[in-house]
Amino acid sequence: MTTLNISRRSLLAAATAIPLVSIIGKRGEAAEFTWKFATGQDPTHPVNVRAAEAIKRIREATGGRVDISLFPANQLGSDTDLISQVRSGGVDLLNISSSIVATLVPLSGMLNTGFAFPDYDHVWKAMDGAFGNLVRAQITKSGLVVADKIWNNGFRQVTSSGRKIVGPADLQGFKIRVPVAPMLTSLFQALGASPSPINFNEVYSALQTRVVEGQENALPLIYTTKLYEVQTSVSMTDHVWDGFWILGSRRAFQGLPADLRDIVMAELNKSAVEQRADVVRLSDSLRTDLQGKGLQFVDVDRTAFRDALRKTSFYKDWRGKFGDEAWNKLQDVVGPL
């Protein structure tokens, strides 16, 4: 993995200066192609920092012919709205969680198989290899363009405003927000919780009003969206790894000359590798910051959760839905599930 000379503090501090609309700065004067790039993350999240850098490089490498405006924080719609917009061409580029893509391309949800990935070495071996290629092929069949390199959403952790989640038994009846994603809903149902699918732009208010007791996301997202204001504890479950796919409108990409398409993809993939490292570094350092914000950390035995899951039909059911080819390609990397 590329080593970057960018600290957590400088990354977040630089991003705080990014305005919410058109965060790339001064627009080109004579762009032939003007695109909208939507994300669901706060401007301070590494997704938007690295996307802004890619956009700048694309403008420079194309001599100003391709000019892209970045719209973070679900400005252009909820996650599920944005999927529809990129398919219709209303949005040209979209950075979106694999769990949300699964509502359109079910195989994308397989990335979120409970307790499948033990660490990042296994994640990147799978996603940059045969398993990732299979998922990307399915996304392409849905009518979308997809970048080669998936971005890093991180390992997801469970937060709560009341009970601490220490072991599987603590999830019984636990009202937890999950994305509008079948795999994550199924995972928490299998573990005895009561998951509620809610779009991310509604999560803070749902927690604040106690519609749900908790939620699950990676630490950088918990930090940048200030979920620590409405939660009291975070359990380090690492229950799934999640990635962000860069999706493109087929119509937009077909309108670009081949040389410009290559530049756009190359720069997005470059930023993907950099963003992957950012999230790893942030996740390692944010524990102290979040403790300072009042969150109590709970270190759990992941094996206990995985053993509880194995006693259910979760793995068998999803293998039946995804099929042996995809399941075996994942197991080739992570071992038997």
Disulfide bonds with the S-S distance in Angstrom:
none
